[in-house]
Amino acid sequence: MDNRKVNGACAVDSVGKILVTGGAGYIGSHVVKQLGQAGYDIVVYDNLSTGVAHAVLYGELVVGDLADTEKLDRVFAENNFQAVLHFAASIVVPESIERPLEYYSGSTANVLNVLRCCERYGVNQLVFSSTAAVYGEPKENPVPETAPTNPINPYGISKLMSEWIIQDYAKVSNLRYVIFRYFNVAGADPDGQIGQYTQNATHLIKAACDAALGRKPIMKILGTDFDTPDGTGVRDFIHVADLAQAHLDGLRYLGEGGDSEVLNCGYGQGYSVREVIESLLEISKKQFTIVETSRRQGDPGCVISQADKIRQVLNWFPNHAHLHSIIGTAW
């Protein structure tokens, strides 16, 4: 297999099919677009609970739930998958606190279903969507991959459990994986073809854009008493297009025989909630009502990635590492 970088993407001469679970969702659809542009043969498996069919710009869309093990097995049986990119999961922190069983079944248990099919059909490459929430309230910032994992909400716990399952299976099989721990993903396709379609999204930048567009009556700042310079939460935002490119780089890395890795996905730069809102006000030229409220349960004050390892291991180079680029494409 001859994979090589062309204009920031992986050019592919001949590869097997790639299964993308959750490929109709926000992040998955951006990855599918870049995979398609790079020449990959793609099957997207998504239950469309939060994803949308029209966001799948390449490949074949199979509408199904990962809990439907018979259907999932048929999809594996009918296709000679080279690798699986696994995005399908629930990702809302407050919802995970209110409905933890849904997160452990929909996020963690479904990883088992995917891995059983990988084992049955000899698929030994996996790129897995994890989260910085596995670190919980980090004791050091920027946070390295070697930092203790101590998630403080069921969302983070469900992802950490999934990581453990993948790692334990890899120890006794031929599976090689890249686990990406996302920091705060934001922005939209620079071409404007796709974006974040989730209704009532809780992501900061999407929620702020909705307020500026009048889709929401107010913009809430959830906590002003964090131990940060301006009292609001500080996050490391990564543009969804750069994150998508990291997945293609991870897939290429595994295809070339790379060892299993756990990698942070961020820029190593933190921005506060107030800084994000001020940037959006400047870009949108819109005024909207901002209301300061109490913290959400399960939200850490500051989480910034140490992002050196992903650059070294995957030769990943971001093209949109600026807050204005992230917010501008989202807007």
NUGUMI-623214 format. One record per residue (C-alpha): residue number from 0; residue in one letter; z, x, y. Coordinates in Angstrom, 3 decimals, padded with zeros to 6 digits, m for minus. Each point is the difference from the previous one (the first is absolute). Layout:
N
[NUM A [Z X Y]] ...
//
This chain:
331
[0 M [000.000 000.000 000.000]] [1 D [m001.046 001.396 003.365]] [2 N [002.215 m001.279 002.804]] [3 R [m000.330 001.495 003.449]] [4 K [000.984 m000.894 003.534]] [5 V [m002.774 m001.303 002.267]] [6 N [000.856 m001.187 003.532]] [7 G [003.634 m000.521 m000.908]] [8 A [m000.678 m001.925 m003.222]] [9 C [m000.446 000.910 m003.633]] [10 A [m003.633 000.033 m001.052]] [11 V [m000.338 m000.885 m003.667]] [12 D [m002.949 000.701 m002.286]] [13 S [001.279 m001.505 m003.258]] [14 V [003.384 m001.511 m000.761]] [15 G [001.466 m002.735 m002.137]] [16 K [001.265 m003.229 001.425]] [17 I [003.107 m000.163 002.157]] [18 L [002.459 m002.913 m000.264]] [19 V [001.668 m000.886 003.297]] [20 T [002.904 m002.414 m000.396]] [21 G [000.813 m001.813 003.229]] [22 G [m003.343 001.105 001.404]] [23 A [m000.413 m003.135 002.122]] [24 G [003.155 000.785 001.956]] [25 Y [000.430 001.861 003.258]] [26 I [000.130 003.580 m001.267]] [27 G [m001.911 m000.600 m003.225]] [28 S [m003.027 m001.477 001.783]] [29 H [m000.290 003.030 002.286]] [30 V [000.132 002.284 m003.041]] [31 V [m002.631 m002.121 m001.769]] [32 K [m002.307 000.331 002.987]] [33 Q [000.269 003.792 000.000]] [34 L [m000.393 000.126 m003.801]] [35 G [m003.129 m002.113 000.245]] [36 Q [m001.458 002.131 002.771]] [37 A [000.662 003.079 m002.143]] [38 G [m001.921 m001.461 m002.931]] [39 Y [002.775 m001.031 m002.369]] [40 D [m000.467 m002.898 m002.430]] [41 I [002.942 m002.310 000.710]] [42 V [001.740 m002.980 m001.567]] [43 V [002.580 m001.684 002.242]] [44 Y [002.754 m002.029 m001.697]] [45 D [001.955 m002.184 002.420]] [46 N [001.756 m003.370 m000.114]] [47 L [m000.837 m000.615 003.706]] [48 S [003.608 m000.949 000.761]] [49 T [m000.167 002.111 003.148]] [50 G [m003.447 001.588 m000.308]] [51 V [m003.276 m001.666 000.953]] [52 A [m003.243 000.030 m001.963]] [53 H [m002.240 000.737 002.989]] [54 A [001.850 003.284 000.610]] [55 V [m001.407 001.382 m003.267]] [56 L [m003.188 001.601 001.299]] [57 Y [m000.959 001.882 m003.168]] [58 G [000.291 m000.389 m003.735]] [59 E [000.830 m002.968 m002.208]] [60 L [002.940 m002.260 000.868]] [61 V [001.972 m001.441 m002.923]] [62 V [002.530 m002.614 001.142]] [63 G [003.036 000.314 m002.226]] [64 D [003.691 000.746 m000.097]] [65 L [001.394 003.139 m001.589]] [66 A [002.523 m002.198 m001.798]] [67 D [m002.958 m001.548 m001.858]] [68 T [m000.040 002.730 m002.618]] [69 E [m002.812 m001.579 m002.044]] [70 K [m002.370 m000.050 002.964]] [71 L [001.012 003.496 001.077]] [72 D [m000.607 001.262 m003.533]] [73 R [m003.478 m001.577 m000.031]] [74 V [m000.881 001.746 003.252]] [75 F [001.013 003.348 m001.496]] [76 A [m001.836 m000.761 m003.246]] [77 E [m003.238 m000.909 001.807]] [78 N [m000.051 003.079 002.224]] [79 N [000.220 003.708 m000.631]] [80 F [002.450 000.840 002.766]] [81 Q [000.388 003.605 001.026]] [82 A [003.030 m000.633 002.205]] [83 V [002.221 m002.700 001.458]] [84 L [001.011 m000.301 003.649]] [85 H [003.029 m002.291 000.024]] [86 F [000.807 m001.828 003.246]] [87 A [001.029 m003.468 m001.199]] [88 A [003.592 m000.684 001.088]] [89 S [002.139 m001.974 002.407]] [90 I [001.030 002.048 003.032]] [91 V [002.194 m002.004 002.417]] [92 V [003.522 001.434 000.300]] [93 P [001.861 m003.174 001.125]] [94 E [m001.790 m002.055 m002.638]] [95 S [001.029 002.513 m002.663]] [96 I [003.648 m000.495 000.983]] [97 E [m000.333 m003.771 m000.201]] [98 R [m002.068 m000.061 m003.219]] [99 P [000.699 003.219 m001.912]] [100 L [m001.078 m001.315 m003.400]] [101 E [m003.520 m000.593 001.319]] [102 Y [m000.192 003.650 001.036]] [103 Y [001.258 001.331 m003.307]] [104 S [m002.437 m002.200 m001.911]] [105 G [m002.995 000.079 002.349]] [106 S [000.291 003.662 000.943]] [107 T [001.872 001.851 m002.740]] [108 A [m000.675 m001.987 m003.171]] [109 N [m003.714 m000.178 000.770]] [110 V [m000.149 003.800 000.024]] [111 L [000.950 m000.180 m003.669]] [112 N [m002.906 m002.357 m000.649]] [113 V [m002.446 002.387 001.642]] [114 L [001.372 003.041 m001.824]] [115 R [m000.145 m001.760 m003.378]] [116 C [m003.709 m000.625 000.595]] [117 C [m000.478 003.610 001.092]] [118 E [001.616 001.121 m003.238]] [119 R [m002.036 m002.427 m002.122]] [120 Y [m003.347 000.934 001.532]] [121 G [000.510 003.716 000.637]] [122 V [000.119 m000.045 003.808]] [123 N [001.914 003.106 001.043]] [124 Q [m000.366 000.137 003.798]] [125 L [002.137 m002.128 002.316]] [126 V [000.363 m000.102 003.773]] [127 F [003.095 m002.045 000.867]] [128 S [000.991 m001.635 003.260]] [129 S [003.680 000.691 000.692]] [130 T [002.013 000.066 003.207]] [131 A [002.302 002.020 002.211]] [132 A [002.513 m002.796 m000.592]] [133 V [000.999 001.894 m003.157]] [134 Y [001.848 002.437 002.292]] [135 G [002.178 m002.722 001.513]] [136 E [001.926 001.280 003.017]] [137 P [m001.070 003.668 m000.104]] [138 K [002.513 002.684 000.911]] [139 E [m002.718 002.271 001.387]] [140 N [m003.125 m000.595 002.055]] [141 P [m002.790 000.845 m000.615]] [142 V [000.537 m001.131 m003.606]] [143 P [m001.369 002.305 m002.740]] [144 E [m001.066 m001.242 m003.433]] [145 T [003.050 001.793 m001.405]] [146 A [002.426 m002.107 002.056]] [147 P [002.431 m002.171 m001.989]] [148 T [m001.329 m003.454 m000.854]] [149 N [002.505 m002.692 000.930]] [150 P [m001.815 m003.246 000.882]] [151 I [002.006 m002.615 001.905]] [152 N [m002.021 m003.109 m000.818]] [153 P [m001.636 m001.520 m003.108]] [154 Y [m003.463 000.864 001.295]] [155 G [000.832 003.717 m000.017]] [156 I [001.860 m000.298 m003.289]] [157 S [m002.943 m001.754 m001.668]] [158 K [m002.315 002.818 001.057]] [159 L [002.386 002.749 m001.097]] [160 M [000.404 m001.663 m003.391]] [161 S [m003.792 m000.092 m000.261]] [162 E [m000.186 003.712 000.786]] [163 W [002.522 000.729 m002.767]] [164 I [m001.959 m002.082 m002.512]] [165 I [m003.231 001.843 000.828]] [166 Q [001.689 003.397 m000.200]] [167 D [001.725 m000.772 m003.312]] [168 Y [m003.258 m001.200 m001.550]] [169 A [m001.857 003.068 001.262]] [170 K [002.497 002.255 m001.767]] [171 V [m001.041 m001.356 m003.396]] [172 S [m003.709 m000.640 000.622]] [173 N [m003.101 001.493 001.584]] [174 L [000.504 m001.985 003.202]] [175 R [m000.270 001.949 003.238]] [176 Y [000.902 m001.724 003.236]] [177 V [000.157 000.283 003.735]] [178 I [002.822 m002.074 001.474]] [179 F [m000.426 m000.581 003.721]] [180 R [003.128 m000.837 001.989]] [181 Y [m001.382 m001.852 003.003]] [182 F [001.727 000.085 003.317]] [183 N [m001.021 m002.752 002.461]] [184 V [m003.623 m000.977 m000.540]] [185 A [m001.770 m001.579 002.968]] [186 G [m003.343 m000.303 001.735]] [187 A [m003.282 m001.314 m001.361]] [188 D [m003.425 001.084 m001.159]] [189 P [m001.557 001.948 002.918]] [190 D [m003.302 m001.836 m000.644]] [191 G [001.738 m003.323 000.551]] [192 Q [m001.106 m001.471 m003.343]] [193 I [003.470 m000.569 m001.446]] [194 G [003.614 000.115 001.109]] [195 Q [003.385 m001.521 m000.696]] [196 Y [m000.496 m003.666 m000.842]] [197 T [003.532 m000.812 m001.166]] [198 Q [001.324 m003.124 001.661]] [199 N [003.380 000.402 001.712]] [200 A [m000.053 003.750 m000.660]] [201 T [003.267 001.777 000.760]] [202 H [m001.642 003.386 000.664]] [203 L [000.916 001.045 003.531]] [204 I [m003.471 000.723 001.396]] [205 K [m001.594 m003.091 m001.562]] [206 A [002.857 m002.191 001.279]] [207 A [m000.317 001.481 003.493]] [208 C [m003.769 m000.616 000.005]] [209 D [000.606 m003.604 m001.052]] [210 A [002.413 m000.452 002.907]] [211 A [m002.469 001.523 002.451]] [212 L [m002.716 m002.363 m001.281]] [213 G [002.263 m003.035 000.336]] [214 R [000.144 m000.569 m003.759]] [215 K [003.765 000.412 000.160]] [216 P [002.193 m001.281 002.845]] [217 I [002.134 003.145 000.219]] [218 M [000.236 003.597 m001.175]] [219 K [003.398 000.864 m001.458]] [220 I [001.591 003.419 000.160]] [221 L [002.184 m000.031 m003.095]] [222 G [002.913 002.201 000.997]] [223 T [000.735 002.009 003.132]] [224 D [003.135 001.824 m001.167]] [225 F [m001.455 002.523 m002.424]] [226 D [000.950 003.650 000.387]] [227 T [m003.376 000.838 001.583]] [228 P [m001.001 001.113 003.520]] [229 D [m000.701 m003.534 001.266]] [230 G [002.098 m001.943 m002.528]] [231 T [m002.957 m001.493 m001.858]] [232 G [m001.248 000.966 m003.439]] [233 V [m002.216 003.070 m000.302]] [234 R [m002.817 000.110 m002.528]] [235 D [m002.798 002.317 m001.082]] [236 F [m003.204 m002.065 000.266]] [237 I [m003.099 000.923 m001.994]] [238 H [m003.446 m001.463 000.596]] [239 V [m001.241 m002.039 m002.953]] [240 A [m003.356 001.832 000.008]] [241 D [001.742 003.372 m000.341]] [242 L [002.165 m001.410 m002.771]] [243 A [m003.096 m001.297 m001.776]] [244 Q [m001.563 003.458 000.200]] [245 A [003.146 001.440 m001.596]] [246 H [m000.607 m002.255 m003.013]] [247 L [m003.537 001.276 m000.411]] [248 D [001.336 003.536 000.287]] [249 G [002.648 m000.812 m002.618]] [250 L [m002.612 m001.450 m002.335]] [251 R [m002.192 003.077 000.414]] [252 Y [003.029 002.237 m000.608]] [253 L [000.816 m001.735 m003.289]] [254 G [m003.663 000.025 m001.018]] [255 E [m000.014 003.773 000.438]] [256 G [002.996 000.332 m002.339]] [257 G [002.807 000.127 002.553]] [258 D [003.610 m000.292 m001.130]] [259 S [002.144 m003.032 000.764]] [260 E [001.396 m000.106 003.530]] [261 V [002.235 m002.081 002.266]] [262 L [m001.242 000.171 003.597]] [263 N [001.165 m001.374 003.325]] [264 C [m002.677 m001.794 002.037]] [265 G [000.725 000.338 003.703]] [266 Y [m000.700 002.151 003.018]] [267 G [003.446 001.485 000.558]] [268 Q [000.222 m001.679 003.416]] [269 G [002.403 m002.826 000.852]] [270 Y [m000.441 m002.780 002.550]] [271 S [002.597 m002.563 001.017]] [272 V [m000.514 m003.757 000.113]] [273 R [000.092 000.136 003.799]] [274 E [m002.650 002.748 000.080]] [275 V [m002.270 m002.074 m002.232]] [276 I [000.367 m003.092 002.190]] [277 E [m000.616 001.998 003.175]] [278 S [m003.151 001.489 m001.542]] [279 L [m001.280 m003.436 m000.973]] [280 L [000.674 m001.362 003.498]] [281 E [m002.100 002.841 001.403]] [282 I [m002.865 m000.489 m002.493]] [283 S [m000.130 m003.798 m000.007]] [284 K [000.653 m000.584 003.717]] [285 K [001.920 m003.077 m001.166]] [286 Q [003.518 m001.113 000.839]] [287 F [002.192 m001.719 m002.572]] [288 T [003.628 m000.982 m000.412]] [289 I [002.224 002.635 m001.595]] [290 V [003.374 m001.044 m001.421]] [291 E [002.674 002.433 m001.171]] [292 T [001.855 m001.149 m003.120]] [293 S [002.330 001.457 m002.609]] [294 R [m001.101 002.354 m002.760]] [295 R [m001.523 m001.256 m003.212]] [296 Q [002.012 000.651 m003.114]] [297 G [m001.385 002.995 m001.892]] [298 D [m001.712 001.735 002.935]] [299 P [000.749 003.724 000.487]] [300 G [000.147 001.385 003.531]] [301 C [m002.434 002.893 m000.252]] [302 V [m002.417 001.096 m002.714]] [303 I [m002.565 002.752 000.644]] [304 S [m002.000 001.759 m002.690]] [305 Q [m000.238 003.656 m000.763]] [306 A [m003.745 m000.059 m000.568]] [307 D [m000.885 003.599 m000.868]] [308 K [m000.295 m000.407 m003.766]] [309 I [m002.799 m002.593 m000.011]] [310 R [m002.119 002.233 002.220]] [311 Q [000.581 002.998 m002.248]] [312 V [m000.467 m001.723 m003.362]] [313 L [m002.892 m002.332 000.837]] [314 N [m001.559 001.830 002.962]] [315 W [000.447 m003.316 001.813]] [316 F [m000.867 m000.037 003.673]] [317 P [000.723 m003.120 002.105]] [318 N [m002.497 m001.138 002.620]] [319 H [002.074 m002.649 001.817]] [320 A [003.377 001.673 000.490]] [321 H [000.733 m001.489 003.409]] [322 L [001.955 m003.132 000.871]] [323 H [m002.732 m001.218 002.360]] [324 S [m002.584 000.248 m002.789]] [325 I [002.218 m001.952 m002.379]] [326 I [000.829 m002.736 002.499]] [327 G [m003.506 m000.083 001.469]] [328 T [m001.664 m000.757 m003.341]] [329 A [002.646 m002.586 m000.845]] [330 W [m000.552 m001.665 003.379]] 
//
